[in-house]
Amino acid sequence: MSPQHKPGLDLAAIAAAAAVLEAGGLVAFPTETVYGLGADAENPAAVARIYEAKGRPSDHPVIVHVAPGADLAHWSDDIPAEAEQLVAAFWPGPLTLIVKRAAHIPDAVSGGQDTVGLRCPSHPVAIALLGTFKGGKGGLAAPSANKFGNVSPTTAQHVRDEFDAELGSGLLGAVLDGGQSDVGIESTIVDLSRLATHGPVLLRPGHISSEQIAAVIGRAPAVADAAAPRASGTLESHYAPHTPVAMQHSDAVGETLNRLLNDGRRVALIHYSDMPPASASVRLDADPHSYAHALYASLRTMDQVGAELILVEAPPTGPEWLGINDRLRRAAFGSSGILQQFLSA
């Protein structure tokens, strides 16, 4: 059964959303990772509306989402064999490939760089939308559907909460509801644009691990270097709620929590092992896939309880936790001083 006919898809809403996109408007849609804020990737004015709605710096690239079986040669004049192997292994799925950008593709999608990020999402609503938009031959520039730097949305309601004003003004034309995103954190990003000099390079960890990539192309991606292309979600501070976030190892969280609560501080707690009661808390499963699925929704919930601090029990450090720890590190960036200030008061 094709995605367009999968039970539960609102085909009329998808067709209407595709029409908005073809007219140069913005549509938020679900993917298996997070919800994306989409525009026609080959319409610079439409892409500019993404940056306007998000408050995103113009030099910060976006990812182009394409339909299954898309002609990658339309987007790049240099598709290496490694890209074809990874596409065959992981698309549709949560993997973005950075390749050289074809000359006719607007540089608005790459922040002025000569590269482009390509991904084929696996969510049935995203696949149906991409298959309808331009008859399946177009691409949607789609960063996460949130204000720049904020926690990414994993439900349609998160998007509506974030872009209430833009929905009211018509800047955001539609929000397609596909339920909660299954993966819950953004795609793995691998740079294949400099294979001859640097080999494959991991720009952002995610659900698909370096080990899985190595099993397909015969070598693990290297750590990002200073000359690597800029990519979505790689700034030091990102994925952050409004409430400061602090992370501590399991053996320190209980003592810190008790000290802060005894001092009258309002502390929200995200944890996976047994901990003392907090002002508000959510306990996640000690499984990386379940944890990732619930992480952003938990951060958003704890951001709304009136706490002065969100204290996070640091997850394990195994390779399957790399993407989660990356997101939490960026969410907590710059907040360590606040925790120390509270503890020394």
HELIX and SHEET records of a PDB file:
HELIX    1   1 PRO A    3  HIS A    5  5                                   3    
HELIX    2   2 LEU A   11  GLU A   22  1                                  12    
HELIX    3   3 PRO A   44  LYS A   54  1                                  11    
HELIX    4   4 LEU A   72  HIS A   74  5                                   3    
HELIX    5   5 ALA A   81  PHE A   90  1                                  10    
HELIX    6   6 ASP A  107  SER A  110  5                                   4    
HELIX    7   7 PRO A  124  THR A  132  1                                   9    
HELIX    8   8 PHE A  133  GLY A  136  5                                   4    
HELIX    9   9 ALA A  156  GLU A  162  1                                   7    
HELIX   10  10 ASP A  164  SER A  169  1                                   6    
HELIX   11  11 LEU A  195  HIS A  198  1                                   4    
HELIX   12  12 SER A  210  ILE A  217  1                                   8    
HELIX   13  13 SER A  250  ASN A  262  1                                  13    
HELIX   14  14 PRO A  288  MET A  302  1                                  15    
HELIX   15  15 PRO A  319  TRP A  321  5                                   3    
HELIX   16  16 LEU A  322  ALA A  332  1                                  11    
HELIX   17  17 SER A  336  SER A  344  1                                   9    
SHEET    1   A10 LEU A 172  VAL A 175  0                                        
SHEET    2   A10 LEU A  26  PHE A  29  1                                        
SHEET    3   A10 GLY A  36  ASP A  40 -1                                        
SHEET    4   A10 GLY A 139  ALA A 141 -1                                        
SHEET    5   A10 ILE A  63  VAL A  66 -1                                        
SHEET    6   A10 THR A 115  ARG A 119  1                                        
SHEET    7   A10 LEU A  95  LYS A 100 -1                                        
SHEET    8   A10 THR A 188  ASP A 191  1                                        
SHEET    9   A10 VAL A 201  ARG A 204 -1                                        
SHEET   10   A10 ALA A 222  VAL A 223  1                                        
SHEET    1   B 4 VAL A 245  GLN A 248  0                                        
SHEET    2   B 4 LEU A 309  GLU A 313  1                                        
SHEET    3   B 4 VAL A 267  HIS A 271  1                                        
SHEET    4   B 4 ALA A 280  ARG A 283  1                                        
END                                                                             
